[in-house]
Amino acid sequence: MSAPTPSPESPPLPPLPPARLVQVQGQRPSPVVGWLANRLMDGVCALPASWRDGLARFVGRLAFTLGIRLRVALENLTHAYPDMSDAERRKIALGAYITMARVVLESIDTKEHVETWWEAEDVKGEAWEALKANIAKGQGALLVTAHFGNWERAGKMLLRRGIPLNALVRPLKGALNMRIVDNRIAAGAGLIYPRGAIVEANEAVRLGETVLMLLDQSLPAKAAAFVPFFGRPASTTPAMAVVAKRTGAPVFVVMGIRDESGQKLRLEVEGPILPPKDLGKQDALTAHTAAVTAVLEKYVRRYPDQWLWLHRRWKVQPPSEGQAALKS
């Protein structure tokens, strides 16, 4: 089923999400709590754009000042940038807090406000053309991003450009999180949950759809591939590499990057990032995961204040033998 044809004055409408992938998993609040929380969020979203961004900057600075997870952020930054001064690391951390606050306030907005946050210039480059050509031929693709810039709006930008998108997500709970989930579906995204994710991703690719994964969160050691990220082994899901191997789908990195004001987003695409050849199955999966992670690291290094340093990215480490093998 296709989306309605937009008027010439309107931005293009996203494709509708696949009917099989619109079921929401998670825990909603009670009706009363949900209603009150949503009315509060409606009020915040009704503020002028400059006020909303001012509120995001205030909340980010407040969380930084109160030291909420600041020790984690500074430890991560110290490992990533050992030669940087403490003042420089704290400046990056503050930027990460403001970025996170902006993401939250932007992601609860039920209206598009496209003209206020979408950079006018279109996506450019050979990778973007290759992705569009792949979709035009009815072939699926795998898209990878990170908790960077605004990953929620990056997905919406893809949908607005006609890329059918299914996101690999986790079940969430609470009024704020469930509002974000509902906004994903309203934007046209299908939802793929961890249970049966590989099967669903394979099916989506077979149907000519794309699957979007965030590749910057740690997993339990037994389920992870350990790949370098800022020079340290980071436990990373091999799901992307597994689906790529099974389906032959190309892999693209897609990043939503904020401009200097922090209020507008542009899209950058790299790829296809091909799996290595002449390696055993497990080595090939790890090497492919490492190659994609290296592209994510490049963007984080380029715009360090736009990544979520508050997350314990390196909390899971491989056994000592695995560490030695990775470094050798």
Salt bridges, closest charged atoms under 4 A:
ASP42 OD2 - ARG39 NH2 2.81
ASP42 OD1 - ARG179 NH2 2.86
ASP53 OD2 - ARG57 NE 3.19
ASP53 OD1 - ARG102 NE 2.70
GLU75 OE2 - ARG71 NH1 2.95
GLU106 OE1 - ARG258 NH2 2.81
ASP109 OD2 - HIS113 NE2 3.06
GLU112 OE2 - ARG160 NH2 3.94
ASP122 OD1 - ARG161 NE 2.93
GLU129 OE2 - LYS132 NZ 3.57
GLU152 OE2 - ARG184 NH2 2.58
ASP182 OD1 - ARG28 NH2 2.83
GLU200 OE1 - ARG20 NE 3.94
GLU203 OE2 - ARG206 NH2 2.77
GLU209 OE1 - ARG20 NH2 2.84
ASP216 OD1 - HIS147 ND1 2.85
GLU268 OE2 - ARG266 NH2 2.98
GLU270 OE2 - LYS298 NZ 2.40
GLU297 OE2 - ARG301 NE 2.84
